[in-house]
Amino acid sequence: MQPIAQGNIRLAATVVLLRPPMQGKQGYEIYMVERPGGTVFPDLHVFPGGKVDESDFVPQHCSGLTVAAAEQAMGVPGALRYWVAAIRECFEECGVLLATQVAGGGVAEQQAALAHYRQRCIDGEVNIDELCSAEGLQLDCAKVHYFSHWLTPESAPKRFDTRFFIAQLPAQQLTEAHDYEVVAGVWVTPEQALANANQGTWQMISPTLITLESLARYQTIPELLEAVAEQAHLPSLTAELRAEGMCDLR
C-alpha cells in the first residue's frame, strides 16, 4: 500500500456532498464548510475532508466496491482507503454517514443515535472498523464517486496528496457541522459559491475553485454523475493546472 506519509506529503480525501434544490429552485446544492483559524487551510471555505488513516483500509465493511476495482480506478495499491477516509471525514465533519445496515436499509433513522461516535472517531477512541462492527454497518462506497486528484505544490510547507469524491446526501439524513472541526457549514449552489469567492467574501484555494467551476457546468445531479462516470467532467489537464496541483486521475 501507499505509505500514509512520504516526507511532508500526507494522503487525504475530500467529499463533495450534493442534494437536490429546495422546492421551486433549479440545479442542485453542495455542502461547504469554513475552516477555523489556526488549522491547516485556516479560514478557507472548502469541502469536508481530511487525512487518510492507517485504519481506513476496511474492505470487509465496504459495499459496492472491491479492493481490485478501487485500485484500478486510481492506479495505486490500497486505494480503497481513500473512499473510506472520505466517508469517515464526512461523518466526523458533517454528521452524515454514507452507509447502510448489514441487515438492509439506510441509517437515517439511526443518525441521532450514531452521533455520539463522531467525537470518539475524531479523538481516535474509535476507528471506522470498530464503528461498523459495533453497529452492523456497511460503507456505501458505490454511492461515492471518484472525482479528481490534487497534490499541493512544492512551495507549500504542508502538502497533501488528495483525492476528491462526490456523493449525494442520503434521503432523510441531515448535515450538522461539527463544533470545532469547522466554523460553519452551508448548502449553496456552485454558482453562488463562485460568486462569493469573486466578491471576496469567501476565501478559497485553486482545487476548490476549479472543482466548483467543473460542477457549475452541469444543471442536474444525474447529468453530473453521468459525466463523472465517463470521466468527462474535468477541464483538460494543462501545464497551468498542473502548476496549481491538479493531477491525472490515475
C-alpha positions in Angstrom: 0.0 0.0 0.0 1.0 3.6 -0.4 2.6 5.0 2.8 0.3 7.3 4.6 3.0 10.0 4.6 6.1 10.5 2.5 8.3 13.4 3.6 6.0 16.3 4.1 3.2 14.8 1.8 0.2 13.3 3.5 -2.6 11.3 1.9 -6.0 12.9 2.2 -9.6 12.6 0.9 -12.3 15.2 0.3 -16.0 14.7 -0.4 -18.5 17.0 -2.2 -21.9 16.3 -0.9 -24.8 17.0 -3.3 -28.5 17.4 -2.7 -31.5 18.4 -5.0 -32.5 22.0 -4.9 -35.1 23.4 -2.5 -38.6 23.4 -3.8 -39.1 25.7 -6.7 -35.4 26.1 -7.5 -33.4 24.6 -10.3 -30.0 22.9 -10.3 -28.5 21.4 -7.1 -26.7 22.4 -4.0 -23.4 21.4 -2.5 -22.2 21.4 1.1 -19.2 23.6 2.0 -17.5 24.2 5.4 -15.4 27.1 6.7 -12.1 26.0 8.3 -11.3 27.6 11.7 -8.3 29.7 12.2 -5.1 28.1 13.4 -5.6 24.9 11.5 -4.5 23.6 8.1 -6.1 25.8 5.4 -7.3 28.3 8.1 -10.4 30.5 7.4 -10.9 28.9 3.9 -14.2 27.6 2.5 -13.6 24.0 1.4 -15.4 20.7 1.0 -15.4 18.3 4.0 -12.3 16.1 4.2 -9.1 15.2 6.0 -6.2 12.8 6.3 -6.3 9.2 5.4 -5.7 6.9 8.4 -4.0 3.6 8.5 -7.2 2.1 10.0 -9.2 3.2 6.9 -8.4 0.0 5.0 -11.6 -2.0 5.9 -12.7 -3.9 2.8 -14.8 -6.1 5.0 -17.0 -3.2 5.7 -17.2 -1.8 2.1 -20.2 -2.3 -0.1 -20.3 -1.8 -3.9 -16.6 -1.5 -4.4 -13.8 -4.2 -4.3 -10.2 -3.7 -3.4 -9.3 -4.5 -7.1 -11.8 -2.1 -8.6 -10.6 0.8 -6.3 -7.0 0.1 -7.3 -7.9 0.0 -11.0 -9.8 3.3 -10.7 -6.8 5.1 -9.1 -3.8 3.1 -10.1 -2.4 2.9 -6.6 -2.3 0.0 -4.1 -4.7 0.2 -1.2 -6.8 2.8 -3.0 -9.9 1.7 -1.1 -8.7 3.6 1.9 -9.4 6.9 0.1 -13.1 6.0 -0.2 -13.3 5.0 3.4 -11.5 8.2 4.5 -13.9 10.3 2.6 -16.9 8.6 4.2 -15.3 8.8 7.7 -14.4 12.5 7.3 -17.9 13.3 6.0 -19.3 11.7 9.2 -16.9 13.5 11.5 -17.3 16.9 10.0 -20.9 16.8 8.7 -22.7 14.2 10.8 -23.7 12.4 7.6 -22.8 8.7 7.4 -22.7 7.2 3.8 -23.6 3.7 4.9 -26.3 1.0 5.1 -27.3 -1.6 7.6 -25.9 -5.1 7.1 -29.4 -6.3 7.7 -30.7 -3.9 4.9 -31.9 -0.4 4.8 -30.3 3.0 5.4 -29.2 4.7 8.6 -31.3 7.8 8.5 -33.4 6.7 11.4 -30.2 6.0 13.4 -28.4 9.2 12.6 -29.1 10.7 16.1 -28.2 7.5 17.8 -24.9 7.3 15.9 -23.9 10.9 16.6 -22.0 10.1 19.8 -19.5 8.2 17.7 -18.4 11.4 15.9 -16.3 12.9 18.7 -14.9 9.5 19.6 -13.8 9.0 16.0 -12.2 12.4 15.9 -10.4 11.8 19.2 -9.1 8.4 18.0 -11.0 6.4 20.6 -13.0 4.5 17.9 -11.9 3.8 14.3 -14.1 3.1 11.4 -13.7 -0.7 11.7 -14.9 -0.6 15.3 -17.8 1.6 14.4 -19.0 -0.6 11.6 -18.6 -3.7 13.6 -20.4 -2.4 16.7 -23.4 -1.0 14.7 -23.6 -3.6 11.9 -22.8 -1.1 9.1 -21.6 -1.3 5.5 -19.9 1.7 4.0 -21.8 2.6 0.8 -18.8 3.0 -1.5 -20.8 2.5 -4.6 -22.5 5.9 -3.9 -19.2 7.7 -3.5 -17.7 8.6 -6.9 -14.1 9.4 -7.6 -13.9 13.0 -8.9 -10.3 14.4 -9.1 -6.7 14.2 -7.8 -4.7 17.1 -6.4 -1.2 17.4 -5.0 -0.3 20.5 -3.0 2.5 22.4 -4.9 6.1 22.0 -3.6 6.2 25.6 -2.3 3.7 24.8 0.5 5.1 23.9 3.9 2.5 21.1 4.3 1.5 19.1 1.3 -1.5 16.7 0.7 -2.0 14.1 -2.0 -5.8 14.4 -2.0 -8.5 12.5 -3.9 -11.8 14.3 -4.3 -15.1 12.4 -4.4 -18.7 13.3 -4.8 -21.8 11.7 -3.2 -25.5 12.6 -2.9 -26.8 13.3 0.5 -28.8 10.2 1.6 -32.5 10.6 1.9 -33.7 11.9 5.3 -30.1 12.5 6.6 -29.3 16.0 7.8 -26.0 17.8 7.8 -24.7 19.2 11.1 -21.3 20.9 11.1 -19.0 19.8 13.9 -18.4 22.4 16.6 -14.7 22.8 16.3 -13.7 20.8 13.2 -15.3 23.6 11.2 -16.6 27.1 11.9 -19.8 26.6 9.9 -21.4 24.5 7.1 -23.7 25.7 4.4 -25.6 24.4 1.5 -25.0 26.5 -1.6 -25.1 26.3 -5.4 -21.8 26.0 -7.2 -22.6 29.3 -8.9 -23.3 31.1 -5.6 -20.1 29.7 -4.1 -18.1 31.0 -7.0 -19.8 34.4 -6.7 -18.9 34.5 -3.0 -15.2 33.9 -4.0 -15.3 36.5 -6.7 -16.8 39.1 -4.3 -14.1 38.3 -1.8 -16.5 37.2 1.0 -15.2 33.6 0.8 -11.6 32.6 0.6 -10.8 29.5 -1.5 -7.8 27.8 -3.0 -7.4 26.5 -6.5 -8.6 22.9 -6.0 -11.9 24.2 -4.6 -12.4 26.9 -7.2 -11.7 24.5 -10.1 -13.9 21.9 -8.6 -16.7 24.5 -8.4 -16.2 25.5 -12.0 -16.4 21.9 -13.0 -19.6 21.4 -11.0 -21.2 24.5 -12.4 -21.2 23.1 -15.9 -24.0 20.7 -15.0 -27.6 21.5 -14.3 -28.7 18.3 -12.5 -27.2 15.6 -10.3 -27.9 12.8 -12.8 -26.2 14.8 -15.6 -23.2 15.4 -13.3 -22.9 11.8 -12.2 -23.1 10.6 -15.8 -20.2 12.9 -16.8 -18.1 11.7 -13.8 -18.8 8.1 -14.8 -17.5 8.9 -18.3 -14.6 11.0 -16.8 -15.8 13.9 -18.9 -16.3 16.4 -16.0 -12.8 17.9 -15.6 -11.1 20.5 -17.8 -8.1 19.4 -19.9 -5.0 19.0 -17.8 -2.8 21.9 -18.9 0.6 23.0 -17.6 -1.1 25.8 -15.7 -3.5 23.4 -13.9 -0.6 21.1 -13.1 1.2 24.0 -11.5 -1.9 24.6 -9.4 -1.7 21.0 -8.2 -4.1 19.1 -10.4 -3.0 15.6 -11.3 -4.1 12.8 -13.6 -6.9 10.6 -12.2 -4.6 7.6 -12.3 
